[in-house]
Amino acid sequence: EAQVTQNPRYLITVTGKKLTVTCSQNMNHEYMSWYRQDPGLGLRQIYYSMNVEVTDKGDVPEGYKVSRKEKRNFPLILESPSPNQTSLYFCASSELAGGGETQYFGPGTRLLVL
Amino acid sequence: GENVEQHPSTLSVQEGDSAVIKCTYSDSASNYFPWYKQELGKGPQLIIDIRSNVGEKKDQRIAVTLNKTAKHFSLHITETQPEDSAVYFCAASNSWGKLQFGAGTQVVVTP
């Protein structure tokens, strides 16, 4: 089944404790992206990757890191999480980069930073 | 950059009635306008999209209209059913850029 998977689905952590949220897609998509969803703000892009070893900042990149060593994986790293990073996170992928491509979203990771 | 505004933020409709969600965008270069539906506990999923070379597109009970002059586009759901209850996001982009999403509309269909 074609899908985007994320792990973990739920995570409670404390301020400053490094964490990684994994994202994997099995559709051989070139473009991958991370979003955070907050009430009243919709989906805001954190980072995106147009292909392996190519990543760039989205609208809200502060406090986050990403890497794209393999085409299928695009982990999101929070080196020192803070309470304002409490949010619902989505990974997405599309066949190609570009605004006209359908994006396929993972099921989401709900993060609480205490 | 692109800015997308979406209204209303919540919408309650009786089953069988129609629902309309409206979005405006700021960048005249935008030419792709998708709508995503997010069910509880799931990621958003594309339900319909429209490109700037057409004014309306329909798929069964859902339709999208685009007014390029006014820079607004709308989602219409007819004969609403309980399974239409979800959060709906509009988005806009140009050919080379990234999608910019609206803030979302929580639709509740009451029996």
Contacts between the chains, C-beta under 8 A, distances in Angstrom:
chain1	res1	chain2	res2	distance
A	4	B	43	7.4
A	33	B	98	7.6
A	35	B	101	8.0
A	40	B	9	7.2
A	40	B	103	5.7
A	41	B	103	6.1
A	42	B	6	7.4
A	42	B	89	6.2
A	42	B	101	4.4
A	42	B	102	5.6
A	42	B	103	4.2
A	42	B	104	5.2
A	43	B	44	7.2
A	43	B	89	6.5
A	43	B	101	4.2
A	43	B	104	8.0
A	44	B	101	7.7
A	45	B	98	6.0
A	45	B	99	7.8
A	48	B	98	6.7
A	58	B	98	7.1
A	90	B	43	5.4
A	90	B	44	7.3
A	92	B	43	7.6
A	98	B	95	6.1
A	98	B	96	6.1
A	99	B	30	7.9
A	99	B	31	7.8
A	99	B	32	5.3
A	99	B	93	2.7
A	99	B	94	5.4
A	99	B	95	5.9
A	99	B	96	6.6
A	99	B	97	4.8
A	99	B	98	6.3
A	99	B	99	6.0
A	100	B	31	7.5
A	100	B	32	4.4
A	100	B	51	7.2
A	100	B	93	7.0
A	100	B	95	5.9
A	102	B	34	7.2
A	102	B	46	5.1
A	102	B	49	7.4
A	103	B	46	7.3
A	103	B	99	6.8
A	105	B	36	7.8
A	105	B	43	3.2
A	105	B	44	5.0
A	105	B	45	6.9
A	106	B	43	5.3
A	107	B	41	7.4
A	107	B	42	5.9
A	107	B	43	5.3
A	108	B	41	7.6
A	108	B	42	7.3
A	108	B	43	5.5
